[in-house]
Amino acid sequence: MKRLMMLFALLLCLAAVGVAQDAKPAVQAFGGITPDDRGSTRVLYWDTVKNVPLGQLAIDFGRPLWKKEYENQALFDGFTKGKVWRLGNNFWTTLDTALPLKIAGKEVAPGSYYLGLHRSADGATWSLAFIDPVKVRQAQLDAFVIDKAPIEFTIPVSAAKAASTADKLTVLLTTNKANLKEVTLTITWGTLQLSAPIQVAVQM
């Protein structure tokens, strides 16, 4: 009987060790193995007479891959309609501007912003979602849970079908050479293309 009890206790110990080995640790750390694939787009204004900078704006973003299954409209609608999308992957997509902007007519003060994309519940409209990095840091939020981040304001963007499929998320700031204060923001991912006009308040 005593030997049976000892065997039973040993089995319980082994089972407990197995459960402990299978259980995930309470805290895990991700990243740091290979550099993230990130893109950056920037407009810098420079006074060539005085040889001094006049200000700039830049967007830094992760570049997720477009997957063929996203062309299934029902699937794509399922993870975008009525939601805020993180606009990139891994670390936050950031807009940093030293100059006052008007994006699609809405004023954006100089500063740093985290960006997301909001799609209306009916899927008809898209908007840039502006998030305060200070509030994100205070709440210890990652872009993966962007739905928990407070949105400061949104700005509508125009949606169209891309002329060609972009395998990775691409964000571009393109200057109008005829009027350097006019910049176009273009976001392309897969077959989706979003755009918005930007007026830059730069002293020239």
ABEGO torsion letter per residue (X at the ends): XAAAAAAAAAAAAAAAAAAAAABBBABBBBEGABBBBBBBBBBBBBBAAAGBBAEBBBBBBBBBBBBAAAABAAAAAAAABGBBBAGEBEBBBBBBBABBBBBGGBBBBBEBBBBBBBBBAAGABBBBBBBBAAAAAAAGBBAAAAAABBBABBBBBBBBBBABBBABBBBBBBBBAABAABBBBBBBBEABBBBBBBBBBBBX
